[in-house]
Amino acid sequence: MKTILCDTNIHGVVFVDKPPGLTSFDVVRKIKPLVAPLKIGHGGTLDPMARGMLPILIGQGTKWMESLLALPKTYRFVMRLGQETDTDDILGKVEVEKPYDHVCENQLISAMKHFEGTIDQTPPMYSALRHKGERLYQLARKGKIIPRQKRKITIYNFRLLYTNLPRVELLIECSRGTYVRTICRDLGRMVKTVGCMESLVRERIGCFTLNEAVSLMELLSQGLEGIKKHLIQKKTWNPSECL
């Protein structure tokens, strides 16, 4: 893609609907030529297999990163019961298989109550966290398992949407640092089977919903004009007020 020297007054955030199969950095790299020479980054990593809201920060908007990371996130996801994988999602190698026919909605709802509020969660090895300068997922691919410290996360809302065993669809509103794949693993174990994440959609960040995001394909096809059209600037939005 040809680099365009753009209007340097473009500063703010564009909420992109990230398609599955791309990393958050892939999205940044695709958009970067449209806004060069301005700085660009993203406001919170979204799982490569996931779809949904990814804040792309442009120019002075990169200073909003911490404010965006602090906002609660809402995810809709499908957990598949009966299988546990090394990555805690369906793309990984199956390590454990267990029966799941005994699981009912009442069991799930009862188990889900244990996740509400502030809890401790151990980050998965397949994550973008760093250990001595190297990503954990890079170490995991080499067969290395590094002890991880538990971290405090907060689950504000956790709802069961439907069950069609082995699949269970859920909605969760949570704080930064929450790994939904780990929720699937832990919830599966809590109902006396195993589980992994089958799909994930980030539907909300603070007060912004997926309906307000632009698809990556549409944004790239519109070019710089698309950036201007979908840009949210500080004069119209204060991240700290969007809780």
C-alpha positions as CSV (number, residue, x, y, z in Angstrom):
1,M,0.0,0.0,0.0
2,K,1.3,3.4,-0.9
3,T,2.2,5.7,2.0
4,I,0.2,8.9,2.1
5,L,1.5,12.0,3.9
6,C,-1.8,12.8,5.7
7,D,-3.2,15.8,7.5
8,T,-1.2,16.0,10.7
9,N,-4.3,17.4,12.5
10,I,-5.8,13.9,12.6
11,H,-5.6,12.8,16.3
12,G,-7.9,10.4,18.1
13,V,-9.3,6.9,18.0
14,V,-11.0,4.8,15.4
15,F,-12.9,1.7,16.6
16,V,-12.2,-1.1,14.1
17,D,-14.2,-4.3,13.9
18,K,-11.2,-6.7,13.7
19,P,-11.9,-9.8,11.7
20,P,-10.8,-13.2,13.0
21,G,-7.4,-14.5,11.9
22,L,-5.5,-11.2,12.3
23,T,-3.5,-10.1,15.3
24,S,-4.0,-6.6,16.7
25,F,-0.6,-5.6,15.4
26,D,-1.6,-6.9,11.9
27,V,-4.4,-4.4,11.9
28,V,-2.1,-1.6,13.0
29,R,0.3,-2.4,10.2
30,K,-2.5,-2.3,7.6
31,I,-3.7,1.1,8.7
32,K,-0.4,2.7,9.4
33,P,0.4,3.8,5.8
34,L,-2.9,5.7,5.7
35,V,-1.8,8.0,8.6
36,A,1.9,8.3,8.1
37,P,3.9,10.1,9.5
38,L,1.6,10.2,12.6
39,K,2.1,7.7,15.4
40,I,-0.3,4.8,15.5
41,G,-1.1,2.0,18.0
42,H,-3.9,0.0,19.5
43,G,-5.7,0.3,22.8
44,G,-5.8,-3.3,24.0
45,T,-4.8,-6.6,22.4
46,L,-7.6,-8.7,21.0
47,D,-7.1,-12.5,20.6
48,P,-6.1,-13.4,17.0
49,M,-9.0,-15.8,16.6
50,A,-11.5,-13.2,17.9
51,R,-13.6,-10.6,16.1
52,G,-14.7,-7.3,17.5
53,M,-13.8,-3.9,18.7
54,L,-10.1,-2.8,18.5
55,P,-9.3,0.8,19.2
56,I,-6.8,2.2,16.8
57,L,-5.0,5.2,18.3
58,I,-3.7,7.9,16.0
59,G,-1.4,10.8,16.6
60,Q,-2.0,12.4,20.0
61,G,-4.7,9.8,20.5
62,T,-1.9,7.4,21.4
63,K,-1.8,9.2,24.8
64,W,-5.2,7.7,25.5
65,M,-3.9,4.2,25.7
66,E,-4.0,3.8,29.5
67,S,-7.5,5.4,29.7
68,L,-8.8,2.9,27.1
69,L,-7.2,-0.1,28.7
70,A,-8.8,0.9,32.0
71,L,-12.3,0.8,30.5
72,P,-14.5,-2.4,31.1
73,K,-14.9,-4.7,28.2
74,T,-17.8,-6.9,27.2
75,Y,-17.3,-10.2,25.3
76,R,-19.7,-12.7,23.9
77,F,-18.1,-16.1,23.5
78,V,-18.8,-19.8,22.9
79,M,-17.3,-22.4,25.2
80,R,-17.0,-25.9,23.9
81,L,-17.3,-28.5,26.7
82,G,-15.6,-31.9,26.7
83,Q,-12.2,-30.8,25.4
84,E,-9.3,-29.0,27.0
85,T,-6.4,-27.8,24.8
86,D,-2.9,-26.5,25.4
87,T,-4.0,-23.1,24.2
88,D,-7.4,-23.1,25.9
89,D,-9.1,-22.6,22.6
90,I,-10.2,-24.9,19.7
91,L,-7.0,-24.1,17.7
92,G,-4.8,-25.9,20.2
93,K,-3.8,-29.5,20.7
94,V,-6.4,-31.5,22.6
95,E,-4.8,-32.6,25.9
96,V,-7.9,-33.9,27.9
97,E,-11.3,-35.1,26.9
98,K,-14.1,-35.8,29.3
99,P,-17.9,-36.5,29.2
100,Y,-20.1,-33.4,29.4
101,D,-23.6,-34.9,29.1
102,H,-24.2,-34.3,32.8
103,V,-23.9,-30.6,32.6
104,C,-27.1,-28.6,32.9
105,E,-27.9,-24.8,32.9
106,N,-28.4,-24.8,36.7
107,Q,-24.9,-26.2,37.2
108,L,-23.4,-23.6,34.9
109,I,-25.2,-20.7,36.5
110,S,-24.2,-21.9,39.9
111,A,-20.5,-22.2,38.9
112,M,-20.5,-18.9,37.2
113,K,-21.3,-17.1,40.4
114,H,-17.8,-18.0,41.7
115,F,-16.4,-15.8,38.9
116,E,-18.3,-12.6,39.8
117,G,-16.5,-9.8,41.6
118,T,-12.7,-9.5,42.0
119,I,-10.9,-12.8,41.6
120,D,-7.4,-14.2,41.0
121,Q,-6.6,-15.4,37.5
122,T,-3.5,-17.1,36.2
123,P,-2.6,-15.8,32.7
124,P,-2.3,-18.5,30.1
125,M,1.0,-19.5,28.5
126,Y,-0.4,-18.6,25.1
127,S,-0.6,-14.9,25.8
128,A,1.2,-11.8,24.7
129,L,2.7,-11.2,28.2
130,R,6.4,-11.0,28.3
131,H,9.0,-13.0,30.3
132,K,12.6,-11.6,30.1
133,G,11.7,-9.8,26.9
134,E,10.1,-12.7,25.1
135,R,6.3,-13.3,24.6
136,L,4.9,-16.1,26.6
137,Y,3.3,-17.6,23.5
138,Q,6.7,-17.7,21.8
139,L,8.1,-19.6,24.8
140,A,5.1,-22.0,24.8
141,R,5.7,-22.8,21.1
142,K,9.2,-23.9,22.1
143,G,7.7,-26.2,24.7
144,K,8.7,-24.0,27.7
145,I,6.3,-23.5,30.6
146,I,7.0,-20.4,32.7
147,P,5.4,-20.0,36.2
148,R,2.9,-17.1,36.0
149,Q,1.8,-15.0,39.0
150,K,-1.9,-14.7,39.5
151,R,-3.4,-11.3,38.8
152,K,-6.5,-9.6,40.1
153,I,-9.3,-9.2,37.6
154,T,-12.9,-8.0,38.1
155,I,-16.0,-9.7,36.6
156,Y,-18.8,-7.1,36.6
157,N,-21.4,-9.2,34.9
158,F,-21.5,-12.9,33.7
159,R,-24.5,-14.3,31.9
160,L,-25.5,-17.5,30.3
161,L,-27.1,-16.9,26.9
162,Y,-27.9,-20.4,25.7
163,T,-26.8,-24.0,25.9
164,N,-26.6,-26.5,23.0
165,L,-24.2,-29.1,24.3
166,P,-21.3,-29.3,23.9
167,R,-21.5,-25.5,23.1
168,V,-22.4,-22.9,25.7
169,E,-22.7,-19.2,24.8
170,L,-22.0,-16.6,27.4
171,L,-21.7,-12.9,27.9
172,I,-19.1,-11.4,30.2
173,E,-18.3,-7.8,31.3
174,C,-14.8,-7.6,32.8
175,S,-11.8,-5.5,33.7
176,R,-8.5,-5.2,31.8
177,G,-6.3,-8.3,31.9
178,T,-9.1,-10.8,31.8
179,Y,-8.4,-13.9,29.6
180,V,-11.7,-15.4,28.4
181,R,-9.9,-18.6,27.3
182,T,-8.9,-19.1,30.9
183,I,-12.5,-18.5,32.0
184,C,-13.5,-21.3,29.6
185,R,-10.9,-23.7,31.1
186,D,-11.7,-22.9,34.7
187,L,-15.5,-23.0,34.2
188,G,-15.3,-26.3,32.4
189,R,-13.4,-27.8,35.3
190,M,-15.8,-26.4,37.8
191,V,-18.8,-28.2,36.2
192,K,-16.9,-31.5,36.4
193,T,-15.7,-31.7,32.8
194,V,-13.3,-29.6,30.7
195,G,-13.8,-26.8,28.2
196,C,-12.1,-24.5,25.8
197,M,-13.0,-21.3,23.9
198,E,-14.6,-21.8,20.4
199,S,-15.3,-18.2,19.4
200,L,-15.0,-14.7,20.9
201,V,-16.4,-11.3,20.0
202,R,-15.5,-8.1,21.8
203,E,-18.8,-6.2,21.7
204,R,-18.2,-3.2,23.9
205,I,-15.5,-1.0,25.3
206,G,-16.7,1.4,27.9
207,C,-19.7,3.1,26.4
208,F,-18.9,2.3,22.8
209,T,-20.5,-0.7,21.1
210,L,-19.6,-2.9,18.1
211,N,-22.3,-1.1,16.1
212,E,-20.2,2.0,16.2
213,A,-17.1,0.2,14.8
214,V,-16.0,0.2,11.2
215,S,-15.0,-3.0,9.5
216,L,-11.3,-3.2,8.6
217,M,-12.1,-3.9,4.9
218,E,-14.3,-0.8,4.7
219,L,-11.8,1.4,6.4
220,L,-9.0,0.3,4.1
221,S,-11.1,0.8,1.0
222,Q,-12.1,4.3,2.1
223,G,-8.5,5.3,2.9
224,L,-7.7,8.6,4.6
225,E,-11.2,9.8,4.1
226,G,-12.5,6.8,6.0
227,I,-10.1,7.6,8.9
228,K,-11.5,11.2,9.0
229,K,-15.0,9.9,8.9
230,H,-14.8,7.5,11.7
231,L,-12.2,9.3,13.9
232,I,-13.3,10.2,17.4
233,Q,-11.4,13.2,18.8
234,K,-10.9,14.4,22.3
235,K,-13.1,17.4,21.8
236,T,-16.0,15.0,21.4
237,W,-15.0,12.3,23.8
238,N,-13.1,12.1,27.1
239,P,-12.1,8.4,27.8
240,S,-12.3,8.9,31.5
241,E,-16.0,9.8,31.2
242,C,-16.8,6.6,29.3
243,L,-17.1,4.2,32.2
